[in-house]
Amino acid sequence: MGPVGIAEIVRASALREMAWANGAGTTYEVAVSPAGAGLADFDWRISLADISVDGDFSVLPGVDRVLVLIEGEGMDLTVAGQTRALEPWAPVNFAGEAAASCTLRHGPTRDLNLMCRRSRVAGSVEILPGASVLDVRVQQGETVWLGVLAGAWATEAEPDLALGPRDFIRIDRPITLVGHGLVARVGLHARPTVP
């Protein structure tokens, strides 16, 4: 039996390195559904990407994307001809089929990425405040992943289970985190299938 409330743990050291769909960079896969799915057949995918040069994003038709700048000093994101400045910790949603590119402002960045097949899954990313105690809820039918972006955390029920930067857990019930830093909450809901 695993730690109370934790259905799965993915340590930073276990993140799977993969090439971008367009071959222009590298991403580190946290989790994907169904297990083992590739870029053409996933329902949802959570990953981290290190971006060191300006360039185009992969085009992913039928996929909703959420991007969060988690390290670095900012970038400008252009989607379908519209440019906006990205600041750390502010999730940005955009359609995967839209032409997208980035310009780095002051050197390399690291991003948290959520990709959801629009016809199958709805997803969201929330950056939880860096309080010393975080009560995290799970809605009925929701899959929830928590990722440590900065600092050190543990669960109240398992204080010896240390979670550091780039560690992720999937929870199956409400839990309380204790520590300091920033945590990303990724929520996933299956969309009803149309007969």
C-alpha positions in Angstrom: 0.0 0.0 0.0 1.4 3.4 -1.0 1.4 6.7 0.8 -2.0 7.9 1.9 -3.9 9.7 -0.9 -1.0 9.3 -3.4 -1.8 7.1 -6.4 1.5 7.6 -8.2 4.8 9.3 -7.7 7.1 10.4 -10.6 10.5 11.6 -9.4 12.4 14.3 -11.3 15.1 11.6 -12.0 12.6 9.4 -13.8 11.2 11.9 -16.3 11.4 10.5 -19.8 13.4 12.6 -22.3 11.7 12.9 -25.8 12.2 14.9 -28.9 9.6 17.6 -29.8 7.2 16.6 -32.6 8.9 19.1 -34.9 12.4 17.9 -33.9 13.4 21.4 -32.7 13.9 20.6 -29.0 13.6 18.3 -26.1 10.8 17.7 -23.6 10.7 15.6 -20.4 7.5 13.6 -20.1 5.9 13.5 -16.6 2.8 11.4 -17.5 0.7 10.5 -20.5 -2.6 8.7 -21.0 -3.0 6.1 -22.2 0.3 4.8 -20.8 2.9 4.6 -23.5 1.0 6.8 -26.0 2.9 8.9 -28.5 2.3 12.3 -29.8 -0.3 11.1 -32.3 -2.5 9.1 -29.9 -2.4 10.5 -26.4 -5.6 11.7 -24.6 -3.5 14.0 -22.3 0.1 14.6 -21.6 2.0 16.5 -18.9 5.6 17.5 -19.6 8.4 19.9 -18.9 10.4 21.6 -21.7 13.7 23.4 -21.7 13.7 26.1 -24.4 17.1 27.5 -25.2 16.5 29.2 -28.6 13.8 31.2 -30.3 11.6 29.0 -32.6 8.4 27.4 -33.6 6.2 25.1 -31.5 5.0 21.8 -32.8 1.6 22.0 -34.6 -0.9 19.6 -32.9 -4.3 19.7 -34.5 -7.2 18.9 -32.1 -5.1 19.5 -29.0 -5.7 22.2 -26.3 -2.5 23.4 -24.7 -1.6 25.1 -21.5 1.9 26.5 -21.1 3.4 27.9 -17.8 6.8 29.5 -17.7 8.3 28.1 -14.5 12.0 29.1 -14.9 13.8 31.8 -16.8 13.2 35.5 -17.3 10.3 35.5 -19.7 9.4 34.9 -23.3 7.1 36.4 -26.0 4.6 33.9 -27.3 3.1 34.4 -30.7 -0.1 32.4 -31.5 -2.0 32.9 -34.7 -0.2 36.2 -35.3 -0.9 37.6 -31.9 2.1 38.2 -29.5 1.9 38.3 -25.7 4.5 38.5 -23.1 4.6 35.5 -20.8 5.5 36.0 -17.2 6.5 33.3 -14.7 3.7 31.2 -13.1 0.9 32.6 -15.3 -0.8 29.7 -17.3 -1.6 30.5 -21.0 -4.1 28.5 -23.0 -4.0 28.1 -26.8 -5.0 25.7 -29.6 -2.5 23.2 -30.7 -3.4 23.7 -34.4 -2.6 27.4 -34.3 0.8 28.5 -35.6 2.9 29.3 -32.4 6.4 30.4 -31.8 8.4 32.0 -29.0 11.1 34.6 -28.6 13.2 34.4 -25.4 13.8 37.6 -23.7 16.9 36.9 -21.5 18.1 33.4 -22.1 16.8 29.8 -21.6 13.5 29.0 -20.0 11.7 25.9 -18.6 8.0 25.4 -19.2 5.3 23.2 -17.8 3.1 21.9 -20.6 -0.3 20.3 -20.5 -1.8 18.9 -23.8 -5.3 17.5 -24.0 -7.0 15.9 -26.9 -9.9 18.3 -27.2 -12.5 15.7 -28.1 -11.6 13.5 -25.2 -10.3 15.5 -22.2 -10.6 19.0 -20.7 -7.6 20.1 -18.6 -6.5 23.0 -16.5 -3.4 24.2 -14.7 -3.4 26.2 -11.5 -0.4 27.5 -9.6 -1.1 27.1 -5.9 0.1 29.9 -3.6 3.3 29.2 -1.7 1.7 29.0 1.7 3.1 26.6 4.3 0.0 24.4 4.2 -2.0 23.6 1.1 -5.3 21.7 1.2 -5.8 20.1 -2.3 -9.2 18.8 -3.2 -10.2 16.3 -5.9 -13.6 16.6 -7.7 -15.6 13.5 -8.7 -14.3 12.0 -11.9 -11.2 14.2 -11.9 -7.6 13.1 -12.3 -5.2 15.4 -10.4 -1.5 15.7 -10.6 0.6 18.0 -8.4 4.0 19.1 -9.4 6.6 20.8 -7.2 7.9 23.8 -9.2 10.0 25.3 -6.4 10.8 24.6 -2.7 10.2 21.4 -0.7 6.9 19.7 0.3 5.6 16.6 2.0 2.1 15.4 2.7 0.7 15.9 6.1 -0.1 12.2 6.3 3.5 11.2 5.2 5.8 13.8 6.5 8.9 11.7 5.7 8.0 11.6 2.0 10.0 14.5 0.7 8.9 16.1 -2.6 11.4 18.5 -4.4 11.5 20.4 -7.6 10.2 18.5 -10.7 8.7 15.7 -8.5 5.1 15.0 -9.4 2.3 13.0 -7.6 -1.1 11.8 -8.7 -3.6 12.0 -6.0 -6.9 10.0 -5.7 -8.3 11.9 -2.7 -8.0 15.2 -0.9 -4.6 15.7 0.7 -2.8 18.4 2.7 0.7 19.5 1.6 3.1 21.1 4.1 6.3 23.0 3.1 7.3 26.0 1.1 7.6 27.0 -2.6 5.2 26.6 -5.5 3.1 23.7 -6.6 1.2 23.2 -9.9 -2.2 21.5 -9.8 -3.1 19.9 -13.1 -6.8 18.8 -13.3 -8.1 16.5 -16.0 -11.7 15.6 -16.8 -12.8 13.1 -19.4 -15.3 14.6 -21.9 -18.5 12.6 -22.4 -18.3 10.4 -25.5 -20.8 11.1 -28.2 -22.6 8.0 -29.5 
